[in-house]
């Protein structure tokens, strides 16, 4: 938009061309009622290479495209238009036409170019604008134009005229579709003569002959006005100042044959010759149009190659850095996983002697030591040797004074220790000849109480790394807790006899709890423990009822050799009533799934039977889908259930579909829709109940759906089983000690 006298002046196409011969052609183009209009030109995305500006002039194609759209809409004030684009900023809708122009965004995979264009054709607008022509939408655009729509788009290309039509064939357009082509407006910008120093000159006979040979179809004579710029301070003695637009107009009449052989109605050469006669360019520029364009394109190509090579080199360096970091992270992760496993084993052990032996063995494995000895603090004055590794086994159960083992001011942090361990004879066979080169002593403290001491030695290494020391410290903390726990268990066993007398009063309560436990076992037996083996489709699930029995269920149903079904459901209540209603719903669904091929039909039948057999004040939400193994096509229906999520290429998509819950409304009020989509390799379909997004922290903070979606994206690369485990671990950490208010169920379908 320009400004004149303080008032805005809207740019028009006539502001860009300088020859009046274009006026009738542009008027015809703007008033077309059908056919594809292509604005062609080269607008490279990047002009900066190696820190300098590459000598390439943009064609201005995008500006001409937007102005042409505005003028077509202005020519027909009642015309309605639909704009199909990947990026709303590419196509700027005029403010005065905003009420009659609709913007449809392309958002794969649900809304592709082909789908958006097909929807637009059904709407029947007077103008269909497509932000760019590409292999994905080319055939659809030409087809819409052949069907009678006025279609406007743009193409990034160095070609003009019929060569653009050939370029469309290279992109994949069927030749029979070229009949939908109406106009090609090719635009490029040429260096302009300096207006201050340009002077008229007389063409030499050689120049006239060169023009006649170069462009035999153009009438070129000695009377052609020509100009030249010798250079001045205004143009820095280059003879050039700015640039000027040059156009090539190509038109295909309706019903025209052999489109590829048609000439331009106003070729670029004739336009450039007109510019030369007006003093905008030189005759030499006209003579070398093709060579100059080829040279500029070559410079752009070499610049792009250099930029690509620089980017590849930077990428390779970054990849090498990431791989090195990944290896370090992988080693640390493996150590932490091992440490976690060791901690679980330690916590599960209740025998103090067995536990001590495990502590010595695992400590050596974690830090690469060959010798370890573990002491336990019995009293303030006494300490015992509980276990050894690499030392004489006769040391076990040796009693020592606490002052021999512990030191005043001992701290939990590992400390260097180069002497023999307390109680070990310096003449021990493991010490004679060569003393251990590296040693650490680690105090075992649990809940502020001194539990014991561990000393490790190595004769093969000169010292322990900070990572090994940190692992040993973490492990020592776990070992201290486990040892303290084992000691407490011994004390608890002594109290059991005292508690047995009080158990008589709890017999009735235990019987009721046992009945609930049996009900829970029955419910858990209904849920699948092992999924069907379907090649290329791994499954995983997790379920945590809010009470001993719950109302969530899931299943994978083998329908036949080529199809299987996936289902997840959530009953409106909790406890025993929900479990019974769940069992009824599951039985009905299994029966109907083998009789009916349509998910909508299955859910409708289950709804009818629930109305007849189920409780009137209960209902159930259900998602049921059928997967065709060969085509990977998922057909599904959603009866009021939470929308499943699809993990695809580190992005998260929400499945659609509508429908009300089952067991509450009559068939006509269900409004079930049956949806389809094609799964891709690497996809993960996540089915879940609302218990996963209703988790509360102890202070009442709700775990939102957006947090759940972010959680799924962070470990999206995991196997379905690992993904389920990661989600439930995160939810448990978020809930902390807060009560679980709803059943939590998750079923993940992977696609190999």
C-alpha positions in Angstrom: 0.0 0.0 0.0 1.4 3.5 -1.0 0.5 6.8 0.6 -0.3 10.0 -1.3 -1.1 13.3 0.4 -1.6 11.4 3.7 -4.3 9.1 2.2 -3.6 5.4 1.6 -3.3 4.4 -2.1 -3.9 0.7 -2.8 -1.4 -0.9 -5.2 -2.9 -2.0 -8.5 -1.4 -4.2 -11.3 -1.1 -1.1 -13.6 1.4 0.4 -11.1 3.8 -2.4 -12.1 3.7 -2.4 -15.9 4.7 0.4 -18.2 3.2 -0.6 -21.6 -0.4 0.3 -22.4 -0.6 -2.8 -24.6 -1.2 -4.8 -21.4 -4.3 -3.0 -20.4 -6.8 -5.0 -22.6 -5.1 -8.3 -21.8 -5.2 -7.7 -18.0 -8.8 -6.6 -18.2 -9.7 -9.9 -20.0 -7.7 -11.9 -17.4 -9.4 -10.2 -14.4 -12.9 -10.7 -15.9 -12.4 -14.4 -16.7 -15.2 -16.6 -15.3 -13.4 -20.0 -15.4 -10.0 -21.5 -15.9 -6.7 -21.6 -14.0 -4.6 -18.4 -13.8 -1.0 -19.0 -12.8 1.4 -16.2 -11.7 4.9 -17.5 -12.4 8.2 -16.2 -11.2 11.2 -17.1 -9.1 11.3 -15.8 -5.5 14.1 -17.7 -3.7 13.6 -18.0 0.1 17.2 -17.1 1.0 19.6 -14.6 -0.5 22.3 -14.6 2.1 25.2 -17.0 1.6 28.6 -16.9 3.3 27.8 -13.6 4.9 27.2 -11.6 1.7 24.1 -10.8 -0.4 23.8 -12.9 -3.5 23.2 -10.8 -6.7 19.7 -12.1 -7.4 16.6 -9.9 -8.0 13.3 -11.3 -6.8 10.6 -11.5 -9.5 8.0 -10.0 -7.3 5.6 -12.9 -8.1 4.0 -12.9 -4.6 3.1 -9.2 -4.8 1.6 -9.6 -8.3 -0.3 -12.7 -7.1 -1.9 -10.8 -4.1 -2.7 -7.8 -6.2 -4.3 -9.9 -9.0 -6.5 -11.6 -6.4 -7.6 -8.2 -5.1 -8.4 -6.9 -8.6 -10.4 -10.0 -9.5 -12.5 -9.5 -6.4 -12.9 -5.8 -7.0 -14.1 -6.5 -10.6 -17.0 -8.5 -9.3 -18.2 -7.0 -6.0 -20.7 -9.9 -5.4 -18.1 -12.7 -6.0 -17.4 -15.1 -3.2 -14.0 -16.6 -2.8 -12.3 -19.5 -0.9 -8.6 -19.3 -0.1 -6.8 -22.7 0.4 -3.4 -22.2 2.0 -0.9 -23.8 4.4 0.0 -20.4 5.8 -2.5 -17.6 6.3 0.2 -14.9 6.0 1.0 -16.0 2.4 -2.4 -14.8 1.1 -3.5 -11.4 2.4 -7.3 -11.0 2.2 -8.4 -7.5 1.3 -10.2 -5.9 4.2 -13.1 -4.7 2.0 -13.6 -8.2 0.8 -13.2 -10.1 4.1 -16.9 -10.9 4.5 -17.1 -12.7 1.2 -13.7 -14.5 1.4 -13.3 -17.7 3.5 -9.8 -18.9 4.5 -9.4 -22.7 4.6 -6.1 -23.9 6.2 -4.4 -27.1 5.0 -3.6 -29.2 8.1 -2.3 -32.7 7.3 -3.2 -35.5 7.7 -6.9 -34.6 8.4 -7.1 -31.7 5.9 -4.9 -32.1 2.9 -4.7 -29.9 -0.2 -6.8 -32.4 -2.2 -9.5 -32.6 0.5 -9.6 -28.9 0.9 -9.9 -28.2 -2.8 -12.6 -30.9 -3.2 -14.6 -29.3 -0.4 -14.2 -25.9 -2.0 -15.4 -27.2 -5.4 -18.6 -28.5 -3.7 -19.2 -24.9 -2.3 -19.1 -23.5 -5.8 -17.3 -20.1 -5.2 -16.8 -17.6 -8.0 -13.0 -17.6 -7.2 -10.8 -20.3 -5.8 -7.4 -19.1 -4.6 -4.6 -21.7 -3.9 -1.5 -20.3 -2.2 0.9 -22.3 -4.4 1.0 -25.0 -7.0 2.8 -28.2 -6.1 2.7 -31.9 -6.9 0.2 -32.5 -4.1 -2.5 -30.1 -5.4 -1.7 -29.6 -9.1 -4.2 -32.2 -10.5 -7.0 -31.0 -8.1 -6.4 -27.3 -9.1 -6.6 -28.1 -12.8 -9.6 -30.3 -12.3 -11.4 -27.6 -10.5 -10.6 -25.2 -13.3 -11.8 -27.7 -16.0 -15.0 -28.0 -14.0 -15.8 -24.3 -14.5 -14.2 -22.6 -11.5 -12.1 -19.5 -11.8 -8.9 -20.6 -10.0 -5.9 -18.4 -9.1 -2.5 -19.7 -8.0 1.2 -19.1 -8.2 4.3 -21.2 -9.2 7.9 -20.8 -8.2 9.7 -21.2 -11.5 12.2 -19.7 -13.9 10.0 -20.5 -17.0 7.4 -18.5 -18.8 4.8 -19.0 -21.4 4.2 -22.6 -22.7 7.4 -23.7 -20.8 5.4 -23.2 -17.6 2.8 -25.6 -19.0 5.6 -28.1 -19.6 6.8 -27.5 -16.0 3.4 -28.4 -14.8 3.6 -31.7 -16.7 7.0 -32.4 -15.0 5.4 -31.7 -11.6 2.9 -34.5 -12.4 -0.1 -32.8 -14.1 -1.9 -35.2 -16.6 -1.7 -33.7 -20.1 -5.4 -33.9 -20.5 -5.8 -31.6 -17.5 -3.9 -28.7 -19.3 -7.3 -27.8 -20.9 -8.1 -26.2 -17.5 -5.3 -23.7 -18.0 -6.4 -20.1 -19.0 -3.6 -17.6 -18.3 0.0 -17.7 -17.3 1.4 -14.4 -16.1 5.2 -14.7 -15.9 7.0 -11.9 -14.2 10.7 -11.1 -13.6 12.6 -8.0 -12.7 15.4 -6.5 -14.8 18.1 -4.0 -13.7 16.9 -0.5 -14.7 19.0 2.3 -16.3 19.9 5.2 -14.0 17.3 7.9 -14.7 19.8 10.7 -14.1 22.6 9.7 -16.5 20.7 7.8 -19.2 21.0 9.3 -22.7 19.3 8.4 -26.0 21.6 6.6 -28.5 21.3 5.5 -32.1 21.3 1.8 -32.7 24.1 0.5 -34.9 23.2 -1.7 -37.9 24.9 -4.6 -36.1 22.6 -4.2 -33.1 19.5 -4.0 -35.3 20.6 -7.2 -37.1 21.3 -8.9 -33.8 17.8 -8.1 -32.6 16.3 -9.3 -35.8 18.2 -12.5 -35.7 17.5 -13.0 -32.0 13.8 -12.2 -32.2 12.6 -12.8 -35.8 8.9 -12.5 -34.8 9.4 -8.9 -33.5 9.4 -5.9 -35.8 12.7 -4.2 -35.2 13.9 -1.3 -37.3 16.5 1.4 -37.4 14.0 3.9 -36.0 13.9 2.1 -32.6 14.6 4.5 -29.8 17.3 3.3 -27.5 19.1 4.5 -24.4 22.4 4.0 -22.6 23.7 5.1 -19.1 27.4 5.9 -18.9 27.3 6.1 -15.1 27.2 8.8 -12.5 27.5 9.4 -8.7 23.8 8.7 -8.3 24.2 5.1 -9.6 27.8 4.8 -8.3 29.0 4.7 -11.9 27.3 1.4 -12.6 24.7 2.8 -15.0 22.0 0.9 -13.1 19.6 2.2 -10.4 16.9 -0.1 -9.1 14.9 -2.6 -11.2 11.8 -2.8 -13.3 9.1 -5.5 -13.8 8.9 -7.3 -17.1 5.9 -9.5 -18.0 5.1 -12.4 -20.3 1.3 -13.1 -20.9 0.3 -16.5 -22.1 -3.4 -17.3 -22.9 -5.2 -20.5 -23.7 -8.5 -20.1 -25.4 -11.3 -22.5 -24.4 -11.1 -25.7 -26.4 -7.6 -24.9 -27.7 -5.5 -27.9 -28.8 -1.8 -28.6 -28.4 -1.4 -26.1 -25.5 2.4 -26.7 -25.4 2.9 -25.2 -28.9 0.9 -22.0 -28.3 2.9 -18.7 -28.3 2.6 -16.0 -25.6 0.0 -13.3 -26.5 2.5 -10.8 -25.2 6.0 -12.4 -25.0 8.6 -11.2 -22.5 11.0 -10.2 -25.4 8.4 -7.8 -26.8 7.7 -6.3 -23.4 11.5 -5.9 -22.8 11.9 -4.2 -26.2 9.1 -1.8 -25.2 10.9 -1.1 -22.0 14.1 -0.4 -24.0 12.3 2.1 -26.2 11.1 3.9 -23.0 14.6 4.1 -21.5 14.2 1.6 -18.7 16.6 -1.0 -20.0 19.3 -1.2 -22.7 19.1 -3.0 -26.0 21.9 -5.3 -24.8 19.7 -6.3 -21.9 17.0 -7.3 -24.4 19.5 -9.3 -26.5 20.8 -11.2 -23.5 17.5 -11.9 -21.7 17.9 -15.6 -21.7 21.6 -15.6 -20.8 21.1 -13.1 -18.0 18.3 -15.2 -16.6 20.4 -18.4 -16.8 23.3 -16.7 -15.2 21.2 -15.4 -12.3 19.6 -18.9 -11.9 23.1 -20.4 -11.9 24.3 -18.0 -9.2 21.3 -18.8 -7.1 21.9 -22.5 -7.5 25.5 -22.3 -6.6 24.7 -20.1 -3.6 22.0 -22.6 -2.5 24.5 -25.4 -2.8 27.0 -23.5 -0.7 24.4 -22.8 1.9 23.3 -26.4 1.9 26.9 -27.6 2.2 27.4 -25.2 5.2 24.1 -26.4 6.8 25.1 -30.1 6.3 28.5 -29.5 7.8 26.9 -27.7 10.8 24.3 -30.5 11.1 27.0 -33.2 11.0 28.9 -31.4 13.8 25.7 -31.1 15.8 24.9 -34.8 15.2 28.4 -35.8 16.4 28.0 -33.7 19.5 24.5 -35.1 20.1 25.8 -38.7 19.6 28.6 -38.2 22.1 26.2 -36.7 24.6 23.8 -39.5 23.9 26.4 -42.1 24.6 27.2 -40.4 27.9 23.5 -40.1 28.8 22.9 -43.7 27.8 25.7 -44.9 30.1 24.3 -42.8 32.9 20.8 -44.0 32.2 21.9 -47.6 32.2 23.6 -47.1 35.5 20.6 -45.4 37.0 18.3 -48.1 35.8 20.6 -50.7 37.3 20.6 -48.7 40.5 16.8 -48.5 40.5 16.6 -52.3 40.0 19.1 -52.9 42.8 17.2 -50.6 45.1 14.0 -52.5 44.4 15.7 -55.8 45.2 17.2 -54.3 48.4 13.8 -53.0 49.6 12.2 -56.4 48.9 14.8 -58.3 51.0 13.8 -58.9 54.6 16.8 -61.1 55.7 19.5 -58.9 57.0 22.4 -61.4 56.2 21.2 -62.0 52.7 20.7 -58.2 52.3 24.3 -57.5 53.5 25.7 -59.9 51.0 23.8 -58.3 48.1 25.0 -54.8 49.2 28.7 -55.8 49.0 28.3 -57.5 45.7 26.3 -54.7 44.0 28.6 -52.0 45.5 31.6 -53.6 43.7 29.6 -53.9 40.4 28.6 -50.2 40.5 32.0 -48.6 41.1 34.3 -51.3 39.7 35.9 -52.3 43.0 37.2 -55.8 43.8 36.9 -55.7 47.6 34.1 -54.6 49.9 33.3 -55.0 53.6 30.0 -54.0 55.4 29.7 -53.2 59.1 26.4 -52.8 61.0 26.1 -50.6 64.2 24.6 -52.8 66.9 24.9 -50.4 69.8 26.7 -47.2 70.6 29.7 -49.3 71.6 29.6 -52.3 69.2 29.8 -52.9 65.5 29.7 -56.2 63.6 31.0 -57.3 60.2 27.9 -58.4 58.3 29.3 -59.3 54.9 32.5 -59.2 52.8 33.4 -59.3 49.1 37.0 -60.2 48.1 38.1 -60.5 51.8 38.4 -63.6 54.0 34.8 -64.9 54.7 35.8 -65.7 58.3 35.6 -62.0 59.0 31.7 -62.2 58.9 30.1 -61.8 62.3 33.3 -60.5 63.8 32.5 -58.1 66.6 34.5 -54.8 66.8 34.4 -51.8 69.0 32.4 -48.9 67.5 35.4 -46.7 67.9 37.4 -49.0 65.7 34.9 -48.7 62.8 33.5 -45.2 63.2 35.2 -41.9 63.6 34.1 -38.7 65.4 32.6 -36.3 62.9 32.0 -38.9 60.2 29.9 -37.5 57.3 27.7 -39.4 54.9 29.8 -38.3 51.9 32.3 -40.9 50.6 35.8 -40.2 51.9 39.2 -41.5 50.5 40.5 -44.5 52.5 43.9 -46.1 51.6 44.3 -48.2 54.8 43.2 -51.8 55.4 39.5 -51.9 56.5 38.9 -52.0 60.3 39.3 -55.6 61.5 41.3 -56.8 58.5 44.8 -58.0 59.3 47.4 -56.1 57.3 49.0 -59.5 56.7 45.8 -60.7 54.9 46.6 -62.5 51.6 44.7 -59.9 49.7 47.0 -57.1 51.0 50.4 -58.8 51.0 52.6 -58.0 48.0 50.6 -54.9 46.8 48.2 -52.8 48.7 44.9 -51.7 47.1 45.5 -48.5 45.1 42.1 -46.9 45.6 39.7 -47.0 48.5 36.5 -45.3 49.7 34.6 -45.4 53.1 30.9 -44.6 53.0 28.8 -44.0 56.1 25.4 -45.6 56.0 22.8 -43.2 57.4 19.0 -43.7 57.3 16.5 -41.0 58.6 19.3 -39.3 60.5 20.4 -42.5 62.3 23.8 -44.2 61.8 23.1 -47.7 60.5 26.6 -48.9 59.5 29.7 -48.4 57.3 30.9 -49.7 54.0 34.5 -49.7 52.7 35.4 -50.6 49.1 38.9 -51.1 47.6 40.4 -51.6 44.1 43.9 -52.7 43.1 43.2 -52.3 39.4 42.5 -48.5 39.3 44.2 -45.5 40.7 41.0 -43.8 41.9 37.2 -43.7 41.6 35.5 -41.2 39.1 33.1 -38.6 40.4 30.3 -40.6 38.7 31.3 -43.8 40.4 31.5 -42.0 43.8 28.1 -40.4 43.3 26.5 -43.8 42.4 28.1 -45.4 45.4 26.7 -42.6 47.6 23.2 -43.1 46.2 23.4 -46.8 46.6 24.7 -46.4 50.2 21.6 -44.4 51.0 19.3 -47.1 49.6 21.3 -49.8 51.4 21.0 -47.9 54.7 17.2 -47.7 54.3 17.0 -51.4 53.4 19.1 -52.4 56.4 17.1 -50.3 58.7 13.9 -51.8 57.3 15.2 -55.3 57.7 16.0 -54.5 61.3 12.6 -53.1 61.9 11.0 -56.2 60.4 12.8 -58.3 63.0 11.3 -56.1 65.6 7.9 -56.3 64.0 7.9 -60.0 64.0 8.2 -59.9 67.8 5.0 -57.8 67.9 3.0 -60.2 65.8 2.0 -62.3 68.7 0.6 -59.3 70.5 -1.5 -58.4 67.5 -3.1 -61.8 67.0 -5.5 -61.3 69.9 -6.9 -58.2 68.4 -7.5 -59.9 65.0 -10.6 -61.8 66.3 -12.6 -58.5 66.3 -11.6 -57.9 62.7 -12.7 -61.3 61.3 -16.0 -60.0 60.0 -14.4 -57.0 58.4 -11.7 -59.2 56.8 -14.4 -61.5 55.4 -16.0 -58.5 53.7 -12.7 -57.3 52.4 -12.0 -60.8 51.1 -15.2 -60.8 49.2 -14.3 -57.5 47.7 -10.9 -58.9 46.9 -12.5 -61.9 45.2 -14.7 -59.5 43.2 -11.5 -57.5 42.3 -9.8 -60.7 41.1 -12.9 -61.6 39.1 -12.9 -58.2 37.5 -9.1 -58.4 36.8 -9.6 -61.8 35.3 -12.1 -60.3 32.9 -9.5 -57.8 31.7 -7.1 -59.3 29.3 -3.7 -60.4 30.7 -2.3 -61.4 27.3 -3.3 -59.6 24.1 -3.8 -61.5 20.8 -0.6 -61.8 18.8 -1.1 -59.6 15.8 2.0 -59.1 13.6 3.0 -55.5 13.3 0.6 -54.3 16.0 2.0 -54.3 19.6 -0.5 -53.6 22.5 0.0 -52.5 26.0 -2.4 -51.5 28.8 -2.4 -50.3 32.4 -5.4 -50.2 34.8 -5.6 -48.8 38.4 -9.1 -48.9 39.9 -9.9 -46.1 42.4 -11.4 -48.8 44.7 -10.8 -52.5 45.0 -13.2 -52.9 42.0 -13.8 -50.4 39.3 -15.9 -49.7 36.2 -13.2 -49.3 33.5 -12.5 -52.1 31.0 -10.5 -52.5 27.8 -9.9 -55.4 25.4 -8.4 -56.4 22.0 -10.8 -58.7 20.1 -9.6 -61.0 17.4 -12.5 -60.8 14.9 -11.0 -62.9 12.1 -7.7 -63.5 10.3 -7.7 -60.0 8.8 -9.3 -57.8 11.4 -9.2 -57.1 15.1 -11.1 -54.7 17.4 -10.0 -52.4 20.2 -12.3 -51.2 22.9 -12.1 -49.1 26.0 -15.0 -48.1 28.2 -15.8 -46.3 31.5 -18.9 -47.0 33.6 -20.5 -44.0 35.3 -20.2 -45.5 38.9 -17.4 -47.1 41.0 -17.1 -50.2 43.1 -19.2 -53.3 42.9 -22.2 -51.9 40.9 -19.8 -50.5 38.3 -17.9 -53.8 38.1 -21.2 -55.8 37.5 -22.3 -53.2 34.9 -18.9 -53.4 33.2 -19.0 -57.2 33.0 -22.5 -57.0 31.4 -21.4 -54.4 28.9 -18.2 -56.3 28.0 -20.2 -59.6 27.4 -22.7 -57.8 25.2 -20.0 -56.1 23.2 -18.0 -59.3 22.7 -21.1 -61.0 21.4 -22.1 -58.2 19.1 -18.6 -57.6 17.8 -18.6 -61.1 16.2 -22.0 -60.6 14.6 -21.7 -57.1 13.3 -18.9 -55.6 11.1 -19.8 -51.9 11.7 -18.6 -50.2 14.9 -21.7 -48.1 14.9 -23.9 -51.1 14.5 -22.1 -52.9 17.4 -22.5 -50.0 19.8 -26.2 -49.4 18.7 -27.0 -53.1 19.5 -25.2 -52.9 22.9 -27.1 -49.8 23.7 -30.4 -51.5 22.9 -29.6 -54.5 25.1 -28.3 -52.3 28.0 -31.6 -50.5 28.0 -33.4 -53.9 28.3 -31.0 -55.6 30.8 -29.0 -52.9 32.6 -29.6 -50.6 35.5 -31.7 -47.6 34.5 -29.5 -45.1 36.5 -26.2 -46.2 35.0 -24.5 -45.6 31.7 -21.2 -46.3 30.0 -18.9 -44.4 27.6 -17.3 -46.6 24.9 -14.7 -46.3 22.1 -14.8 -49.2 19.7 -12.6 -49.5 16.6 -11.9 -52.1 14.0 -8.4 -52.3 12.3 -7.9 -54.0 9.0 -4.4 -55.4 9.3 -3.6 -55.4 5.6 -4.7 -51.8 4.8 -4.1 -50.4 8.3 -7.5 -48.7 8.0 -9.1 -47.9 11.4 -12.9 -47.7 11.5 -14.3 -46.5 14.8 -17.2 -45.1 16.7 -17.1 -43.0 19.9 -20.1 -43.2 22.3 -19.4 -40.3 24.6 -15.9 -41.5 25.4 -12.8 -39.2 25.7 -11.3 -38.6 22.3 -8.4 -40.9 21.6 -5.0 -39.4 20.7 -2.7 -40.4 17.8 1.0 -40.1 18.2 2.5 -39.6 14.8 6.1 -38.4 14.0 6.5 -36.5 17.3 3.1 -34.8 16.8 -0.2 -35.4 18.6 -3.6 -35.6 16.8 -7.0 -35.9 18.3 -9.5 -38.3 16.8 -12.9 -37.0 15.9 -16.3 -38.6 15.9 -19.5 -37.9 17.9 -22.0 -39.9 19.9 -23.7 -40.2 23.3 -23.0 -42.7 26.0 -24.7 -46.1 26.0 -27.4 -47.4 28.3 -29.2 -44.1 28.8 -30.7 -42.9 25.5 -32.8 -44.5 22.8 -31.1 -45.3 19.4 -32.4 -42.1 17.7 -30.8 -39.9 20.3 -27.3 -41.6 20.2 -26.2 -39.7 17.1 -23.3 -42.1 16.5 -20.9 -41.3 13.7 -18.6 -43.8 12.1 -15.1 -42.5 11.3 -12.2 -43.8 9.3 -8.5 -43.1 9.1 -5.4 -44.9 7.8 -2.7 -45.6 10.4 0.9 -45.2 9.5 4.0 -47.1 10.5 5.3 -45.8 13.8 1.9 -44.5 14.9 0.7 -45.1 18.5 -3.1 -44.9 19.2 -3.6 -43.9 22.8 -7.0 -44.8 24.4 -7.7 -43.7 27.9 -10.4 -43.0 30.5 -11.0 -39.6 32.1 -9.4 -40.8 35.4 -6.0 -40.0 33.8 -6.9 -36.4 33.3 -8.8 -36.0 36.6 -5.8 -36.6 38.9 -5.5 -34.1 41.8 -2.4 -33.1 43.8 -2.7 -33.0 47.7 -3.4 -29.2 47.4 -6.2 -29.7 44.8 -4.4 -28.9 41.5 -6.0 -30.7 38.6 -3.8 -32.6 36.1 -5.0 -31.0 32.9 -5.5 -32.6 29.4 -2.7 -30.4 28.1 -0.3 -31.8 30.7 -1.4 -35.3 29.6 -0.8 -34.5 26.0 2.7 -33.0 26.8 3.5 -36.1 28.8 2.6 -38.3 25.8 4.9 -36.3 23.5 8.0 -36.4 25.7 8.5 -40.2 25.6 6.6 -40.7 22.2 9.4 -42.9 20.9 8.9 -45.6 23.6 7.4 -49.0 23.1 3.6 -49.0 24.0 4.4 -51.0 27.2 7.1 -48.5 28.2 4.8 -45.6 27.3 2.0 -46.9 29.5 4.5 -47.4 32.4 5.9 -43.9 32.0 2.5 -42.3 32.0 1.4 -44.0 35.2 4.7 -43.3 37.0 4.3 -39.6 36.1 0.7 -39.5 37.3 1.6 -41.3 40.5 4.3 -38.7 41.2 1.9 -35.9 40.4 -0.8 -37.2 42.8 1.7 -37.9 45.6 -0.2 -38.8 48.7 -3.6 -37.5 47.4 -6.5 -39.9 47.1 -7.3 -41.5 43.7 -10.8 -40.4 42.9 -11.4 -42.2 39.6 -10.4 -45.4 37.9 -7.4 -45.0 35.6 -7.1 -47.1 32.4 -4.9 -46.7 29.3 -4.6 -48.9 26.2 -2.0 -48.2 23.6 -2.0 -49.7 20.1 1.3 -49.5 18.2 1.7 -49.7 14.4 4.9 -51.5 13.2 
